Amino acid sequence: MDKVLIIGSKGMLGSALADVFADFNPVLWSHDDLDITEKPQVDEKIGALAPNLIINSAAYTNVDGCEENEEIATKVNGTAVGYLANAAHHLNAILVHYSTDYVFDGLKKQGYVEDDKPNPMSAYGRSKLVGEKAIQESELESFYIIRAAWLYGVHGKNFVDTMLSLAKKGKPIKVVDDQIGSPTYALDLAQATLEIIDTKKPFGIYHRANDGQTSWHGFAKEIFSVFKIKANLSACSTEEYPTPTKRPKFSVLLSTKLEPMRSWQDALRDYKETRNI
Ligand SMILES: NC(=O)c1ccc[n+]([C@@H]2O[C@H](COP(=O)([O-])OP(=O)(O)OC[C@H]3O[C@@H](n4cnc5c(N)ncnc54)[C@H](OP(=O)(O)O)[C@@H]3O)[C@@H](O)[C@H]2O)c1
């Protein structure tokens, strides 16, 4: 890996990638350095830098916001990803891109493998699927699309920190218990990315999430137990907690290509140590 470029480097995953790839002295580009929706900028700046590995963690990730701004979401999460694939192709570079469990409808009861047919139920999921397809339909063969789920990490707003802050305020907390997924630590996902590249796995789609499954309510319960914080927590159904986005009920990502990652509970304990709370 002579020259590594990380795009979206100030995001939650981007910051974790910057830490994990630090030994390779990656070039870190935030939104201020490159707007991936501007094709001339993408061609000119990436062409001039000529990286061998492009890792794209830039995205429009406000899931409810995507419902109102699907056009912008599709530009950032979809069309722009095609620009990156095109730039990578011209440089013979490898492109790593991230997608989501939200490309699935959540109606399958056994979890989703890489080849399962996506059927997004939300604007966010649709926009991310446009991104997957933009890579697959481009001329680029050297790509990894890594689908992840329920991310939290040290940099950026996330469910763990939201729960902790609500508990500290002593507020009653209602969390849905009928959406099931796999909470995933951003640092683990960044490390899994490095492993895929380091071990030269075949190009294609991968599922990477911490092992195991739980509901958002189960996740919240574990957060309060691990962080040893008293909280007034209760469970509710999705119907009782309506949001603009229709989220999948069961979107556990299974990997048929790689060994499972460590459990989501172990990862959460590690996050607590890192946060030193
Ligand atoms: N978060 C999750 O639960 C989750 C779950 C599954 C998959 N994923 C995927 O994992 C990846 C990383 O997510 P994340 O949670 O780390 O996201 P994040 O924290 O929201 O970071 C995304 C970054 O992208 C930047 N960005 C937005 N629009 C851009 C543009 N047009 N050009 C360049 N940069 C732009 C943002 O900068 P500004 O803030 O300055 O706009 C932000 O720094 C994404 O592909 C996401 O879809 C996330």
The ligand as an ORCA input file, in Angstrom:
! r2SCAN-3c Opt
* xyz 0 1
  N     -23.630      5.086     11.124
  C     -24.161      3.875     10.962
  O     -24.911      3.366     11.815
  C     -23.832      3.084      9.717
  C     -24.354      1.790      9.587
  C     -24.038      1.045      8.445
  C     -23.247      1.589      7.455
  N     -22.770      2.857      7.595
  C     -21.935      3.405      6.516
  O     -20.626      3.592      7.014
  C     -20.021      4.719      6.374
  C     -19.491      5.692      7.417
  O     -20.576      6.153      8.206
  P     -20.357      7.118      9.456
  O     -21.374      6.749     10.470
  O     -18.914      7.180      9.816
  O     -20.798      8.505      8.818
  P     -20.586      9.996      9.381
  O     -20.044      9.982     10.756
  O     -21.861     10.712      9.111
  O     -19.451     10.556      8.423
  C     -19.682     10.795      7.073
  C     -18.709     11.860      6.624
  O     -18.955     12.101      5.237
  C     -18.810     13.500      5.022
  N     -19.545     13.907      3.826
  C     -20.884     14.093      3.676
  N     -21.159     14.487      2.438
  C     -19.974     14.566      1.776
  C     -19.614     14.945      0.453
  N     -20.527     15.318     -0.452
  N     -18.300     14.900      0.110
  C     -17.379     14.529      1.024
  N     -17.646     14.197      2.293
  C     -18.949     14.203      2.654
  C     -19.369     14.142      6.271
  O     -18.853     15.445      6.407
  P     -19.813     16.648      6.939
  O     -20.372     16.163      8.242
  O     -18.867     17.792      7.052
  O     -20.853     16.804      5.872
  C     -18.866     13.199      7.364
  O     -17.616     13.600      7.876
  C     -21.099      5.295      5.447
  O     -20.941      4.764      4.160
  C     -22.398      4.767      6.037
  O     -23.425      4.691      5.095
  C     -23.035      3.609      8.703
*
